[in-house]
Amino acid sequence: MTAVTDKVINIIVENFGLNEQAVKTNKDLETLGVDSIITIEIQLDLEREFGIKIPDGVILPSYTVNDISEYIQNKVCHHGRK
């Protein structure tokens, strides 16, 4: 697991009150019980944590932790080169 993935999991756990062990990187957020309102809260926390802007609708309940981590890694890497 990467540092980005660990931070994504921590943000999900904090926002939804899940046990960290319940959050699997290949499970979609919807399976974990996360709805669209909570994804907005998660998105805002991710933006603060990583210092990036995530367009609305990018973080969806159908995304997995791996999907989100990959998006952030690409965004941070691209943002860092500007």
mmCIF file of the N, C-alpha and C atoms, coordinates in Angstrom:
data_MODEL
# 
_entry.id   MODEL 
# 
loop_
_atom_site.group_PDB 
_atom_site.id 
_atom_site.type_symbol 
_atom_site.label_atom_id 
_atom_site.label_alt_id 
_atom_site.label_comp_id 
_atom_site.label_asym_id 
_atom_site.label_entity_id 
_atom_site.label_seq_id 
_atom_site.pdbx_PDB_ins_code 
_atom_site.Cartn_x 
_atom_site.Cartn_y 
_atom_site.Cartn_z 
_atom_site.occupancy 
_atom_site.B_iso_or_equiv 
_atom_site.pdbx_formal_charge 
_atom_site.auth_seq_id 
_atom_site.auth_comp_id 
_atom_site.auth_asym_id 
_atom_site.auth_atom_id 
_atom_site.pdbx_PDB_model_num 
ATOM 1   N N  . MET A 1 1  ? 0.838   -1.181 0.000   1.00 0.00 ? 1  MET A N  1 
ATOM 2   C CA . MET A 1 1  ? 0.000   0.000  0.000   1.00 0.00 ? 1  MET A CA 1 
ATOM 3   C C  . MET A 1 1  ? 0.887   1.250  0.000   1.00 0.00 ? 1  MET A C  1 
ATOM 4   N N  . THR A 1 2  ? 0.450   2.255  -0.719  1.00 0.00 ? 2  THR A N  1 
ATOM 5   C CA . THR A 1 2  ? 1.211   3.496  -0.790  1.00 0.00 ? 2  THR A CA 1 
ATOM 6   C C  . THR A 1 2  ? 0.774   4.460  0.308   1.00 0.00 ? 2  THR A C  1 
ATOM 7   N N  . ALA A 1 3  ? 1.565   5.503  0.499   1.00 0.00 ? 3  ALA A N  1 
ATOM 8   C CA . ALA A 1 3  ? 1.207   6.538  1.472   1.00 0.00 ? 3  ALA A CA 1 
ATOM 9   C C  . ALA A 1 3  ? -0.100  7.215  1.075   1.00 0.00 ? 3  ALA A C  1 
ATOM 10  N N  . VAL A 1 4  ? -0.309  7.396  -0.232  1.00 0.00 ? 4  VAL A N  1 
ATOM 11  C CA . VAL A 1 4  ? -1.555  8.005  -0.717  1.00 0.00 ? 4  VAL A CA 1 
ATOM 12  C C  . VAL A 1 4  ? -2.737  7.117  -0.353  1.00 0.00 ? 4  VAL A C  1 
ATOM 13  N N  . THR A 1 5  ? -2.608  5.829  -0.599  1.00 0.00 ? 5  THR A N  1 
ATOM 14  C CA . THR A 1 5  ? -3.680  4.884  -0.280  1.00 0.00 ? 5  THR A CA 1 
ATOM 15  C C  . THR A 1 5  ? -3.983  4.898  1.215   1.00 0.00 ? 5  THR A C  1 
ATOM 16  N N  . ASP A 1 6  ? -2.943  4.916  2.037   1.00 0.00 ? 6  ASP A N  1 
ATOM 17  C CA . ASP A 1 6  ? -3.139  4.974  3.492   1.00 0.00 ? 6  ASP A CA 1 
ATOM 18  C C  . ASP A 1 6  ? -3.916  6.224  3.895   1.00 0.00 ? 6  ASP A C  1 
ATOM 19  N N  . LYS A 1 7  ? -3.579  7.366  3.292   1.00 0.00 ? 7  LYS A N  1 
ATOM 20  C CA . LYS A 1 7  ? -4.275  8.615  3.617   1.00 0.00 ? 7  LYS A CA 1 
ATOM 21  C C  . LYS A 1 7  ? -5.725  8.575  3.152   1.00 0.00 ? 7  LYS A C  1 
ATOM 22  N N  . VAL A 1 8  ? -5.959  8.000  1.972   1.00 0.00 ? 8  VAL A N  1 
ATOM 23  C CA . VAL A 1 8  ? -7.332  7.874  1.462   1.00 0.00 ? 8  VAL A CA 1 
ATOM 24  C C  . VAL A 1 8  ? -8.156  7.017  2.419   1.00 0.00 ? 8  VAL A C  1 
ATOM 25  N N  . ILE A 1 9  ? -7.603  5.898  2.848   1.00 0.00 ? 9  ILE A N  1 
ATOM 26  C CA . ILE A 1 9  ? -8.304  5.022  3.790   1.00 0.00 ? 9  ILE A CA 1 
ATOM 27  C C  . ILE A 1 9  ? -8.596  5.766  5.091   1.00 0.00 ? 9  ILE A C  1 
ATOM 28  N N  . ASN A 1 10 ? -7.615  6.483  5.610   1.00 0.00 ? 10 ASN A N  1 
ATOM 29  C CA . ASN A 1 10 ? -7.821  7.230  6.860   1.00 0.00 ? 10 ASN A CA 1 
ATOM 30  C C  . ASN A 1 10 ? -8.936  8.253  6.722   1.00 0.00 ? 10 ASN A C  1 
ATOM 31  N N  . ILE A 1 11 ? -8.994  8.941  5.587   1.00 0.00 ? 11 ILE A N  1 
ATOM 32  C CA . ILE A 1 11 ? -10.043 9.937  5.364   1.00 0.00 ? 11 ILE A CA 1 
ATOM 33  C C  . ILE A 1 11 ? -11.413 9.270  5.308   1.00 0.00 ? 11 ILE A C  1 
ATOM 34  N N  . ILE A 1 12 ? -11.505 8.128  4.643   1.00 0.00 ? 12 ILE A N  1 
ATOM 35  C CA . ILE A 1 12 ? -12.775 7.401  4.564   1.00 0.00 ? 12 ILE A CA 1 
ATOM 36  C C  . ILE A 1 12 ? -13.196 6.930  5.957   1.00 0.00 ? 12 ILE A C  1 
ATOM 37  N N  . VAL A 1 13 ? -12.260 6.383  6.702   1.00 0.00 ? 13 VAL A N  1 
ATOM 38  C CA . VAL A 1 13 ? -12.541 5.900  8.056   1.00 0.00 ? 13 VAL A CA 1 
ATOM 39  C C  . VAL A 1 13 ? -13.034 7.051  8.941   1.00 0.00 ? 13 VAL A C  1 
ATOM 40  N N  . GLU A 1 14 ? -12.356 8.200  8.864   1.00 0.00 ? 14 GLU A N  1 
ATOM 41  C CA . GLU A 1 14 ? -12.737 9.350  9.689   1.00 0.00 ? 14 GLU A CA 1 
ATOM 42  C C  . GLU A 1 14 ? -14.110 9.896  9.301   1.00 0.00 ? 14 GLU A C  1 
ATOM 43  N N  . ASN A 1 15 ? -14.417 9.941  8.004   1.00 0.00 ? 15 ASN A N  1 
ATOM 44  C CA . ASN A 1 15 ? -15.684 10.500 7.543   1.00 0.00 ? 15 ASN A CA 1 
ATOM 45  C C  . ASN A 1 15 ? -16.860 9.574  7.786   1.00 0.00 ? 15 ASN A C  1 
ATOM 46  N N  . PHE A 1 16 ? -16.615 8.293  7.746   1.00 0.00 ? 16 PHE A N  1 
ATOM 47  C CA . PHE A 1 16 ? -17.724 7.357  7.805   1.00 0.00 ? 16 PHE A CA 1 
ATOM 48  C C  . PHE A 1 16 ? -17.752 6.527  9.080   1.00 0.00 ? 16 PHE A C  1 
ATOM 49  N N  . GLY A 1 17 ? -16.710 6.657  9.889   1.00 0.00 ? 17 GLY A N  1 
ATOM 50  C CA . GLY A 1 17 ? -16.682 5.926  11.148  1.00 0.00 ? 17 GLY A CA 1 
ATOM 51  C C  . GLY A 1 17 ? -16.536 4.425  10.977  1.00 0.00 ? 17 GLY A C  1 
ATOM 52  N N  . LEU A 1 18 ? -15.913 4.016  9.892   1.00 0.00 ? 18 LEU A N  1 
ATOM 53  C CA . LEU A 1 18 ? -15.696 2.593  9.653   1.00 0.00 ? 18 LEU A CA 1 
ATOM 54  C C  . LEU A 1 18 ? -14.445 2.114  10.364  1.00 0.00 ? 18 LEU A C  1 
ATOM 55  N N  . ASN A 1 19 ? -14.404 0.830  10.618  1.00 0.00 ? 19 ASN A N  1 
ATOM 56  C CA . ASN A 1 19 ? -13.196 0.197  11.105  1.00 0.00 ? 19 ASN A CA 1 
ATOM 57  C C  . ASN A 1 19 ? -12.210 0.157  9.943   1.00 0.00 ? 19 ASN A C  1 
ATOM 58  N N  . GLU A 1 20 ? -10.982 0.548  10.196  1.00 0.00 ? 20 GLU A N  1 
ATOM 59  C CA . GLU A 1 20 ? -9.967  0.583  9.132   1.00 0.00 ? 20 GLU A CA 1 
ATOM 60  C C  . GLU A 1 20 ? -9.818  -0.773 8.441   1.00 0.00 ? 20 GLU A C  1 
ATOM 61  N N  . GLN A 1 21 ? -9.989  -1.852 9.179   1.00 0.00 ? 21 GLN A N  1 
ATOM 62  C CA . GLN A 1 21 ? -9.858  -3.194 8.603   1.00 0.00 ? 21 GLN A CA 1 
ATOM 63  C C  . GLN A 1 21 ? -10.980 -3.509 7.612   1.00 0.00 ? 21 GLN A C  1 
ATOM 64  N N  . ALA A 1 22 ? -12.120 -2.813 7.743   1.00 0.00 ? 22 ALA A N  1 
ATOM 65  C CA . ALA A 1 22 ? -13.261 -3.046 6.851   1.00 0.00 ? 22 ALA A CA 1 
ATOM 66  C C  . ALA A 1 22 ? -13.073 -2.391 5.490   1.00 0.00 ? 22 ALA A C  1 
ATOM 67  N N  . VAL A 1 23 ? -12.174 -1.417 5.414   1.00 0.00 ? 23 VAL A N  1 
ATOM 68  C CA . VAL A 1 23 ? -11.968 -0.680 4.164   1.00 0.00 ? 23 VAL A CA 1 
ATOM 69  C C  . VAL A 1 23 ? -10.910 -1.406 3.339   1.00 0.00 ? 23 VAL A C  1 
ATOM 70  N N  . LYS A 1 24 ? -11.379 -2.111 2.340   1.00 0.00 ? 24 LYS A N  1 
ATOM 71  C CA . LYS A 1 24 ? -10.485 -2.837 1.431   1.00 0.00 ? 24 LYS A CA 1 
ATOM 72  C C  . LYS A 1 24 ? -10.252 -1.987 0.190   1.00 0.00 ? 24 LYS A C  1 
ATOM 73  N N  . THR A 1 25 ? -9.050  -2.032 -0.336  1.00 0.00 ? 25 THR A N  1 
ATOM 74  C CA . THR A 1 25 ? -8.699  -1.164 -1.463  1.00 0.00 ? 25 THR A CA 1 
ATOM 75  C C  . THR A 1 25 ? -9.454  -1.500 -2.740  1.00 0.00 ? 25 THR A C  1 
ATOM 76  N N  . ASN A 1 26 ? -9.972  -2.717 -2.851  1.00 0.00 ? 26 ASN A N  1 
ATOM 77  C CA . ASN A 1 26 ? -10.680 -3.111 -4.072  1.00 0.00 ? 26 ASN A CA 1 
ATOM 78  C C  . ASN A 1 26 ? -12.204 -3.075 -3.925  1.00 0.00 ? 26 ASN A C  1 
ATOM 79  N N  . LYS A 1 27 ? -12.706 -2.631 -2.766  1.00 0.00 ? 27 LYS A N  1 
ATOM 80  C CA . LYS A 1 27 ? -14.157 -2.499 -2.556  1.00 0.00 ? 27 LYS A CA 1 
ATOM 81  C C  . LYS A 1 27 ? -14.588 -1.096 -2.944  1.00 0.00 ? 27 LYS A C  1 
ATOM 82  N N  . ASP A 1 28 ? -15.720 -1.005 -3.658  1.00 0.00 ? 28 ASP A N  1 
ATOM 83  C CA . ASP A 1 28 ? -16.195 0.335  -3.996  1.00 0.00 ? 28 ASP A CA 1 
ATOM 84  C C  . ASP A 1 28 ? -16.830 0.981  -2.767  1.00 0.00 ? 28 ASP A C  1 
ATOM 85  N N  . LEU A 1 29 ? -16.861 2.297  -2.787  1.00 0.00 ? 29 LEU A N  1 
ATOM 86  C CA . LEU A 1 29 ? -17.375 3.048  -1.639  1.00 0.00 ? 29 LEU A CA 1 
ATOM 87  C C  . LEU A 1 29 ? -18.825 2.706  -1.340  1.00 0.00 ? 29 LEU A C  1 
ATOM 88  N N  . GLU A 1 30 ? -19.597 2.477  -2.390  1.00 0.00 ? 30 GLU A N  1 
ATOM 89  C CA . GLU A 1 30 ? -21.014 2.150  -2.218  1.00 0.00 ? 30 GLU A CA 1 
ATOM 90  C C  . GLU A 1 30 ? -21.192 0.870  -1.407  1.00 0.00 ? 30 GLU A C  1 
ATOM 91  N N  . THR A 1 31 ? -20.356 -0.123 -1.666  1.00 0.00 ? 31 THR A N  1 
ATOM 92  C CA . THR A 1 31 ? -20.394 -1.378 -0.920  1.00 0.00 ? 31 THR A CA 1 
ATOM 93  C C  . THR A 1 31 ? -20.127 -1.133 0.562   1.00 0.00 ? 31 THR A C  1 
ATOM 94  N N  . LEU A 1 32 ? -19.306 -0.119 0.844   1.00 0.00 ? 32 LEU A N  1 
ATOM 95  C CA . LEU A 1 32 ? -18.995 0.233  2.232   1.00 0.00 ? 32 LEU A CA 1 
ATOM 96  C C  . LEU A 1 32 ? -20.102 1.055  2.883   1.00 0.00 ? 32 LEU A C  1 
ATOM 97  N N  . GLY A 1 33 ? -21.128 1.412  2.086   1.00 0.00 ? 33 GLY A N  1 
ATOM 98  C CA . GLY A 1 33 ? -22.238 2.191  2.613   1.00 0.00 ? 33 GLY A CA 1 
ATOM 99  C C  . GLY A 1 33 ? -22.083 3.692  2.438   1.00 0.00 ? 33 GLY A C  1 
ATOM 100 N N  . VAL A 1 34 ? -21.094 4.102  1.653   1.00 0.00 ? 34 VAL A N  1 
ATOM 101 C CA . VAL A 1 34 ? -20.847 5.525  1.420   1.00 0.00 ? 34 VAL A CA 1 
ATOM 102 C C  . VAL A 1 34 ? -21.784 6.019  0.327   1.00 0.00 ? 34 VAL A C  1 
ATOM 103 N N  . ASP A 1 35 ? -22.493 7.116  0.603   1.00 0.00 ? 35 ASP A N  1 
ATOM 104 C CA . ASP A 1 35 ? -23.394 7.684  -0.397  1.00 0.00 ? 35 ASP A CA 1 
ATOM 105 C C  . ASP A 1 35 ? -22.776 8.940  -1.014  1.00 0.00 ? 35 ASP A C  1 
ATOM 106 N N  . SER A 1 36 ? -23.523 9.577  -1.904  1.00 0.00 ? 36 SER A N  1 
ATOM 107 C CA . SER A 1 36 ? -22.984 10.719 -2.644  1.00 0.00 ? 36 SER A CA 1 
ATOM 108 C C  . SER A 1 36 ? -22.678 11.911 -1.736  1.00 0.00 ? 36 SER A C  1 
ATOM 109 N N  . ILE A 1 37 ? -23.423 12.076 -0.660  1.00 0.00 ? 37 ILE A N  1 
ATOM 110 C CA . ILE A 1 37 ? -23.150 13.191 0.257   1.00 0.00 ? 37 ILE A CA 1 
ATOM 111 C C  . ILE A 1 37 ? -21.833 12.967 0.984   1.00 0.00 ? 37 ILE A C  1 
ATOM 112 N N  . ILE A 1 38 ? -21.597 11.760 1.418   1.00 0.00 ? 38 ILE A N  1 
ATOM 113 C CA . ILE A 1 38 ? -20.341 11.463 2.103   1.00 0.00 ? 38 ILE A CA 1 
ATOM 114 C C  . ILE A 1 38 ? -19.173 11.547 1.132   1.00 0.00 ? 38 ILE A C  1 
ATOM 115 N N  . THR A 1 39 ? -19.391 11.200 -0.144  1.00 0.00 ? 39 THR A N  1 
ATOM 116 C CA . THR A 1 39 ? -18.295 11.329 -1.115  1.00 0.00 ? 39 THR A CA 1 
ATOM 117 C C  . THR A 1 39 ? -17.874 12.786 -1.261  1.00 0.00 ? 39 THR A C  1 
ATOM 118 N N  . ILE A 1 40 ? -18.810 13.710 -1.118  1.00 0.00 ? 40 ILE A N  1 
ATOM 119 C CA . ILE A 1 40 ? -18.462 15.140 -1.178  1.00 0.00 ? 40 ILE A CA 1 
ATOM 120 C C  . ILE A 1 40 ? -17.576 15.504 0.014   1.00 0.00 ? 40 ILE A C  1 
ATOM 121 N N  . GLU A 1 41 ? -17.925 15.020 1.189   1.00 0.00 ? 41 GLU A N  1 
ATOM 122 C CA . GLU A 1 41 ? -17.105 15.270 2.379   1.00 0.00 ? 41 GLU A CA 1 
ATOM 123 C C  . GLU A 1 41 ? -15.713 14.666 2.201   1.00 0.00 ? 41 GLU A C  1 
ATOM 124 N N  . ILE A 1 42 ? -15.662 13.459 1.668   1.00 0.00 ? 42 ILE A N  1 
ATOM 125 C CA . ILE A 1 42 ? -14.383 12.801 1.415   1.00 0.00 ? 42 ILE A CA 1 
ATOM 126 C C  . ILE A 1 42 ? -13.578 13.615 0.408   1.00 0.00 ? 42 ILE A C  1 
ATOM 127 N N  . GLN A 1 43 ? -14.239 14.064 -0.652  1.00 0.00 ? 43 GLN A N  1 
ATOM 128 C CA . GLN A 1 43 ? -13.571 14.870 -1.680  1.00 0.00 ? 43 GLN A CA 1 
ATOM 129 C C  . GLN A 1 43 ? -12.945 16.127 -1.073  1.00 0.00 ? 43 GLN A C  1 
ATOM 130 N N  . LEU A 1 44 ? -13.688 16.831 -0.234  1.00 0.00 ? 44 LEU A N  1 
ATOM 131 C CA . LEU A 1 44 ? -13.173 18.054 0.388   1.00 0.00 ? 44 LEU A CA 1 
ATOM 132 C C  . LEU A 1 44 ? -11.964 17.762 1.276   1.00 0.00 ? 44 LEU A C  1 
ATOM 133 N N  . ASP A 1 45 ? -12.027 16.675 2.020   1.00 0.00 ? 45 ASP A N  1 
ATOM 134 C CA . ASP A 1 45 ? -10.892 16.292 2.865   1.00 0.00 ? 45 ASP A CA 1 
ATOM 135 C C  . ASP A 1 45 ? -9.679  15.899 2.026   1.00 0.00 ? 45 ASP A C  1 
ATOM 136 N N  . LEU A 1 46 ? -9.918  15.208 0.911   1.00 0.00 ? 46 LEU A N  1 
ATOM 137 C CA . LEU A 1 46 ? -8.816  14.839 0.016   1.00 0.00 ? 46 LEU A CA 1 
ATOM 138 C C  . LEU A 1 46 ? -8.159  16.088 -0.572  1.00 0.00 ? 46 LEU A C  1 
ATOM 139 N N  . GLU A 1 47 ? -8.971  17.061 -0.950  1.00 0.00 ? 47 GLU A N  1 
ATOM 140 C CA . GLU A 1 47 ? -8.432  18.314 -1.496  1.00 0.00 ? 47 GLU A CA 1 
ATOM 141 C C  . GLU A 1 47 ? -7.542  19.011 -0.469  1.00 0.00 ? 47 GLU A C  1 
ATOM 142 N N  . ARG A 1 48 ? -8.004  19.062 0.774   1.00 0.00 ? 48 ARG A N  1 
ATOM 143 C CA . ARG A 1 48 ? -7.208  19.695 1.837   1.00 0.00 ? 48 ARG A CA 1 
ATOM 144 C C  . ARG A 1 48 ? -5.930  18.907 2.110   1.00 0.00 ? 48 ARG A C  1 
ATOM 145 N N  . GLU A 1 49 ? -6.060  17.606 2.188   1.00 0.00 ? 49 GLU A N  1 
ATOM 146 C CA . GLU A 1 49 ? -4.911  16.754 2.525   1.00 0.00 ? 49 GLU A CA 1 
ATOM 147 C C  . GLU A 1 49 ? -3.811  16.826 1.467   1.00 0.00 ? 49 GLU A C  1 
ATOM 148 N N  . PHE A 1 50 ? -4.209  16.815 0.199   1.00 0.00 ? 50 PHE A N  1 
ATOM 149 C CA . PHE A 1 50 ? -3.221  16.730 -0.875  1.00 0.00 ? 50 PHE A CA 1 
ATOM 150 C C  . PHE A 1 50 ? -2.973  18.061 -1.581  1.00 0.00 ? 50 PHE A C  1 
ATOM 151 N N  . GLY A 1 51 ? -3.694  19.106 -1.198  1.00 0.00 ? 51 GLY A N  1 
ATOM 152 C CA . GLY A 1 51 ? -3.481  20.419 -1.797  1.00 0.00 ? 51 GLY A CA 1 
ATOM 153 C C  . GLY A 1 51 ? -3.827  20.485 -3.271  1.00 0.00 ? 51 GLY A C  1 
ATOM 154 N N  . ILE A 1 52 ? -4.879  19.764 -3.656  1.00 0.00 ? 52 ILE A N  1 
ATOM 155 C CA . ILE A 1 52 ? -5.307  19.733 -5.057  1.00 0.00 ? 52 ILE A CA 1 
ATOM 156 C C  . ILE A 1 52 ? -6.785  20.079 -5.143  1.00 0.00 ? 52 ILE A C  1 
ATOM 157 N N  . LYS A 1 53 ? -7.230  20.403 -6.339  1.00 0.00 ? 53 LYS A N  1 
ATOM 158 C CA . LYS A 1 53 ? -8.658  20.629 -6.606  1.00 0.00 ? 53 LYS A CA 1 
ATOM 159 C C  . LYS A 1 53 ? -9.177  19.411 -7.352  1.00 0.00 ? 53 LYS A C  1 
ATOM 160 N N  . ILE A 1 54 ? -10.231 18.817 -6.831  1.00 0.00 ? 54 ILE A N  1 
ATOM 161 C CA . ILE A 1 54 ? -10.873 17.674 -7.473  1.00 0.00 ? 54 ILE A CA 1 
ATOM 162 C C  . ILE A 1 54 ? -12.216 18.151 -8.001  1.00 0.00 ? 54 ILE A C  1 
ATOM 163 N N  . PRO A 1 55 ? -12.425 18.094 -9.308  1.00 0.00 ? 55 PRO A N  1 
ATOM 164 C CA . PRO A 1 55 ? -13.707 18.552 -9.865  1.00 0.00 ? 55 PRO A CA 1 
ATOM 165 C C  . PRO A 1 55 ? -14.881 17.753 -9.289  1.00 0.00 ? 55 PRO A C  1 
ATOM 166 N N  . ASP A 1 56 ? -16.012 18.434 -9.133  1.00 0.00 ? 56 ASP A N  1 
ATOM 167 C CA . ASP A 1 56 ? -17.216 17.759 -8.652  1.00 0.00 ? 56 ASP A CA 1 
ATOM 168 C C  . ASP A 1 56 ? -17.560 16.593 -9.567  1.00 0.00 ? 56 ASP A C  1 
ATOM 169 N N  . GLY A 1 57 ? -17.988 15.496 -8.971  1.00 0.00 ? 57 GLY A N  1 
ATOM 170 C CA . GLY A 1 57 ? -18.390 14.325 -9.740  1.00 0.00 ? 57 GLY A CA 1 
ATOM 171 C C  . GLY A 1 57 ? -17.263 13.370 -10.073 1.00 0.00 ? 57 GLY A C  1 
ATOM 172 N N  . VAL A 1 58 ? -16.043 13.698 -9.656  1.00 0.00 ? 58 VAL A N  1 
ATOM 173 C CA . VAL A 1 58 ? -14.914 12.805 -9.944  1.00 0.00 ? 58 VAL A CA 1 
ATOM 174 C C  . VAL A 1 58 ? -14.872 11.647 -8.955  1.00 0.00 ? 58 VAL A C  1 
ATOM 175 N N  . ILE A 1 59 ? -15.137 11.929 -7.691  1.00 0.00 ? 59 ILE A N  1 
ATOM 176 C CA . ILE A 1 59 ? -15.162 10.884 -6.667  1.00 0.00 ? 59 ILE A CA 1 
ATOM 177 C C  . ILE A 1 59 ? -16.602 10.386 -6.559  1.00 0.00 ? 59 ILE A C  1 
ATOM 178 N N  . LEU A 1 60 ? -16.825 9.175  -7.027  1.00 0.00 ? 60 LEU A N  1 
ATOM 179 C CA . LEU A 1 60 ? -18.168 8.597  -7.066  1.00 0.00 ? 60 LEU A CA 1 
ATOM 180 C C  . LEU A 1 60 ? -18.277 7.414  -6.109  1.00 0.00 ? 60 LEU A C  1 
ATOM 181 N N  . PRO A 1 61 ? -19.485 7.109  -5.626  1.00 0.00 ? 61 PRO A N  1 
ATOM 182 C CA . PRO A 1 61 ? -19.661 5.949  -4.755  1.00 0.00 ? 61 PRO A CA 1 
ATOM 183 C C  . PRO A 1 61 ? -19.236 4.631  -5.407  1.00 0.00 ? 61 PRO A C  1 
ATOM 184 N N  . SER A 1 62 ? -19.194 4.591  -6.731  1.00 0.00 ? 62 SER A N  1 
ATOM 185 C CA . SER A 1 62 ? -18.804 3.355  -7.424  1.00 0.00 ? 62 SER A CA 1 
ATOM 186 C C  . SER A 1 62 ? -17.283 3.178  -7.494  1.00 0.00 ? 62 SER A C  1 
ATOM 187 N N  . TYR A 1 63 ? -16.521 4.163  -7.047  1.00 0.00 ? 63 TYR A N  1 
ATOM 188 C CA . TYR A 1 63 ? -15.056 4.090  -7.083  1.00 0.00 ? 63 TYR A CA 1 
ATOM 189 C C  . TYR A 1 63 ? -14.523 3.297  -5.898  1.00 0.00 ? 63 TYR A C  1 
ATOM 190 N N  . THR A 1 64 ? -13.415 2.624  -6.133  1.00 0.00 ? 64 THR A N  1 
ATOM 191 C CA . THR A 1 64 ? -12.719 1.917  -5.062  1.00 0.00 ? 64 THR A CA 1 
ATOM 192 C C  . THR A 1 64 ? -11.644 2.829  -4.478  1.00 0.00 ? 64 THR A C  1 
ATOM 193 N N  . VAL A 1 65 ? -11.094 2.419  -3.358  1.00 0.00 ? 65 VAL A N  1 
ATOM 194 C CA . VAL A 1 65 ? -9.965  3.145  -2.773  1.00 0.00 ? 65 VAL A CA 1 
ATOM 195 C C  . VAL A 1 65 ? -8.824  3.195  -3.779  1.00 0.00 ? 65 VAL A C  1 
ATOM 196 N N  . ASN A 1 66 ? -8.592  2.097  -4.487  1.00 0.00 ? 66 ASN A N  1 
ATOM 197 C CA . ASN A 1 66 ? -7.534  2.077  -5.506  1.00 0.00 ? 66 ASN A CA 1 
ATOM 198 C C  . ASN A 1 66 ? -7.796  3.101  -6.601  1.00 0.00 ? 66 ASN A C  1 
ATOM 199 N N  . ASP A 1 67 ? -9.047  3.218  -7.054  1.00 0.00 ? 67 ASP A N  1 
ATOM 200 C CA . ASP A 1 67 ? -9.394  4.211  -8.083  1.00 0.00 ? 67 ASP A CA 1 
ATOM 201 C C  . ASP A 1 67 ? -9.067  5.619  -7.601  1.00 0.00 ? 67 ASP A C  1 
ATOM 202 N N  . ILE A 1 68 ? -9.471  5.917  -6.388  1.00 0.00 ? 68 ILE A N  1 
ATOM 203 C CA . ILE A 1 68 ? -9.257  7.252  -5.826  1.00 0.00 ? 68 ILE A CA 1 
ATOM 204 C C  . ILE A 1 68 ? -7.765  7.523  -5.639  1.00 0.00 ? 68 ILE A C  1 
ATOM 205 N N  . SER A 1 69 ? -7.050  6.549  -5.119  1.00 0.00 ? 69 SER A N  1 
ATOM 206 C CA . SER A 1 69 ? -5.607  6.699  -4.906  1.00 0.00 ? 69 SER A CA 1 
ATOM 207 C C  . SER A 1 69 ? -4.879  6.941  -6.218  1.00 0.00 ? 69 SER A C  1 
ATOM 208 N N  . GLU A 1 70 ? -5.247  6.189  -7.238  1.00 0.00 ? 70 GLU A N  1 
ATOM 209 C CA . GLU A 1 70 ? -4.618  6.350  -8.551  1.00 0.00 ? 70 GLU A CA 1 
ATOM 210 C C  . GLU A 1 70 ? -4.898  7.743  -9.114  1.00 0.00 ? 70 GLU A C  1 
ATOM 211 N N  . TYR A 1 71 ? -6.142  8.205  -8.988  1.00 0.00 ? 71 TYR A N  1 
ATOM 212 C CA . TYR A 1 71 ? -6.495  9.545  -9.464  1.00 0.00 ? 71 TYR A CA 1 
ATOM 213 C C  . TYR A 1 71 ? -5.641  10.597 -8.750  1.00 0.00 ? 71 TYR A C  1 
ATOM 214 N N  . ILE A 1 72 ? -5.540  10.479 -7.427  1.00 0.00 ? 72 ILE A N  1 
ATOM 215 C CA . ILE A 1 72 ? -4.791  11.464 -6.648  1.00 0.00 ? 72 ILE A CA 1 
ATOM 216 C C  . ILE A 1 72 ? -3.308  11.417 -7.001  1.00 0.00 ? 72 ILE A C  1 
ATOM 217 N N  . GLN A 1 73 ? -2.747  10.224 -7.126  1.00 0.00 ? 73 GLN A N  1 
ATOM 218 C CA . GLN A 1 73 ? -1.333  10.114 -7.485  1.00 0.00 ? 73 GLN A CA 1 
ATOM 219 C C  . GLN A 1 73 ? -1.062  10.783 -8.827  1.00 0.00 ? 73 GLN A C  1 
ATOM 220 N N  . ASN A 1 74 ? -1.936  10.556 -9.794  1.00 0.00 ? 74 ASN A N  1 
ATOM 221 C CA . ASN A 1 74 ? -1.774  11.195 -11.104 1.00 0.00 ? 74 ASN A CA 1 
ATOM 222 C C  . ASN A 1 74 ? -1.929  12.706 -11.001 1.00 0.00 ? 74 ASN A C  1 
ATOM 223 N N  . LYS A 1 75 ? -2.899  13.153 -10.236 1.00 0.00 ? 75 LYS A N  1 
ATOM 224 C CA . LYS A 1 75 ? -3.173  14.587 -10.084 1.00 0.00 ? 75 LYS A CA 1 
ATOM 225 C C  . LYS A 1 75 ? -2.015  15.277 -9.361  1.00 0.00 ? 75 LYS A C  1 
ATOM 226 N N  . VAL A 1 76 ? -1.523  14.681 -8.285  1.00 0.00 ? 76 VAL A N  1 
ATOM 227 C CA . VAL A 1 76 ? -0.421  15.267 -7.521  1.00 0.00 ? 76 VAL A CA 1 
ATOM 228 C C  . VAL A 1 76 ? 0.846   15.302 -8.371  1.00 0.00 ? 76 VAL A C  1 
ATOM 229 N N  . CYS A 1 77 ? 1.105   14.233 -9.084  1.00 0.00 ? 77 CYS A N  1 
ATOM 230 C CA . CYS A 1 77 ? 2.291   14.166 -9.945  1.00 0.00 ? 77 CYS A CA 1 
ATOM 231 C C  . CYS A 1 77 ? 2.200   15.233 -11.035 1.00 0.00 ? 77 CYS A C  1 
ATOM 232 N N  . HIS A 1 78 ? 1.046   15.359 -11.667 1.00 0.00 ? 78 HIS A N  1 
ATOM 233 C CA . HIS A 1 78 ? 0.838   16.346 -12.732 1.00 0.00 ? 78 HIS A CA 1 
ATOM 234 C C  . HIS A 1 78 ? 0.885   17.758 -12.158 1.00 0.00 ? 78 HIS A C  1 
ATOM 235 N N  . HIS A 1 79 ? 0.253   17.966 -11.008 1.00 0.00 ? 79 HIS A N  1 
ATOM 236 C CA . HIS A 1 79 ? 0.204   19.281 -10.357 1.00 0.00 ? 79 HIS A CA 1 
ATOM 237 C C  . HIS A 1 79 ? 1.613   19.724 -9.955  1.00 0.00 ? 79 HIS A C  1 
ATOM 238 N N  . GLY A 1 80 ? 2.419   18.772 -9.517  1.00 0.00 ? 80 GLY A N  1 
ATOM 239 C CA . GLY A 1 80 ? 3.778   19.086 -9.083  1.00 0.00 ? 80 GLY A CA 1 
ATOM 240 C C  . GLY A 1 80 ? 4.686   19.530 -10.209 1.00 0.00 ? 80 GLY A C  1 
ATOM 241 N N  . ARG A 1 81 ? 4.359   19.166 -11.438 1.00 0.00 ? 81 ARG A N  1 
ATOM 242 C CA . ARG A 1 81 ? 5.188   19.524 -12.585 1.00 0.00 ? 81 ARG A CA 1 
ATOM 243 C C  . ARG A 1 81 ? 4.858   20.889 -13.155 1.00 0.00 ? 81 ARG A C  1 
ATOM 244 N N  . LYS A 1 82 ? 3.759   21.485 -12.719 1.00 0.00 ? 82 LYS A N  1 
ATOM 245 C CA . LYS A 1 82 ? 3.369   22.795 -13.260 1.00 0.00 ? 82 LYS A CA 1 
ATOM 246 C C  . LYS A 1 82 ? 4.265   23.888 -12.759 1.00 0.00 ? 82 LYS A C  1 
# 
